[in-house]
Amino acid sequence: KHLSSPLWTKAIRLYGLGILEKDTTGKNWRKNFELFNGNQPQHIIIQNLLLEAFIFSPNAYFILNHQKGLLFEEEGRLFKKLVKLFQISATIANPNILQLAKTIGGFTESEASAYDRMPIVWYWPDVLNFIQENIELALQLDLVSIVNIATTWLNKSSLGFICRKEAGDISLKAAQFIFTEQAKGRYVDAKIVEPVYKGLLAGYSENFEAVSDLCLKICKRKRSDEKRSDEENQLSTVNKPIPKAASIMDMLPYPKRQAEQWEDGPFERVDSSFQKLCLETNALMPLLFLNPSLAKKILLAVIIDEPDDRYLGVNRYDGHYSIHDPIGWYPSFFLRGPFLNFLKMHPMEGIDFVIRITNFATDR
């Protein structure tokens, strides 16, 4: 009854590790794990400690590989639980955030602890290597948790550090999968899209060409080769939309401008999650730092609207000048968006960006 006491933590974890090392089938470990299948808090704590044996081992990569069958069976039930646990157990609260919370007040210690987590470095390489080698299956089981793990490592480690390439490959693979799904016309929830594209941008330094190419496709500056599946094409052919009835606007004798892509704008609407990441978070910082020219192209694409028909006689004046105006950006302080950082880091590219936007608005 006292197994959930902190005094037992290391002992239970070590016991679980001992079982895993002796029994490669995992049957004995599973037998002990299932003894605590109740929903009581004590049972949950003990199961978590037994699971931590996988990642707190001196040779976690060996253990994970030998027990792969155990982790991935039953639709990856244990693996999904493990990767969620890893993000907590293999990290610590950022001490700077804890100190800041104490100084300014208004935050509890638990809130400050959850706000920003730092990896406990020696636990991560084996897990990242294992995920990268089993990336296809891992993404199918828990895409968001896998991407969050990779993004945390990319954001908290310096350029050239160990396993950054593995983390970059993981985030790129996830982003390619999501982009392909969207390109085929399938709906993907913003709660999935946002962390995936954030991880893609964080891993720019590890896959320059592939990330650049994908970013230009996401922001609709470059056309994709992805096409709908044969089944989807057949369905769209069978269920052709009913022709739209002529509107009053179509009947008016005013000239109509054909929808053409603006020189610096996208050829169609940009995904709103990617747009939000670039304009309202610091996700674009790796590109601003390493490739300001690419960052400028992306920023122009997410700010300038997609092509649209305009009736020159009726809708002559566009209050927003075909420029995206994010909700909540009023009043338009200079701290909005990544523009001040852009000007500080790369003044010439930043100024060129400002001139292009000013000229575009003037033309409109």
Buried (B, 14 or more C-beta within 10 A) or exposed (E): EEBBEEEBBEEBBBBBBEBBBEBEEBEEBBEBBEEBEEEEEBBBBBBBBBBBBBBBBEEBBBBBBBBBEBBBEEEBEBBBBBBBBBBEBBBEBBEEBBEBBEEEEEBEEEEBBEBBBBBEBEBBBBBBBBBBBBBEBBBEBBBBBBBBBBBBBBBBBEEEEEBBBBBBBBBBBBBBBBBEBBBEEEEBEEEBBBBBBBBBBBBBBBBEEBBBEBBBBBBBBBEBEBEBEEEEEEEEEEEEEEEEEEEEEEEEEEEBEEEEBBEBBBBEEBBEBBBBBBBBBEBBBBBBBEBBEBBBBBBBBBBBBBBEEBBEEEBEEEEEBBBBEBEEEEEEEEEBBBBEBBBEBBEEBBEBBEEBBEEBBEEB
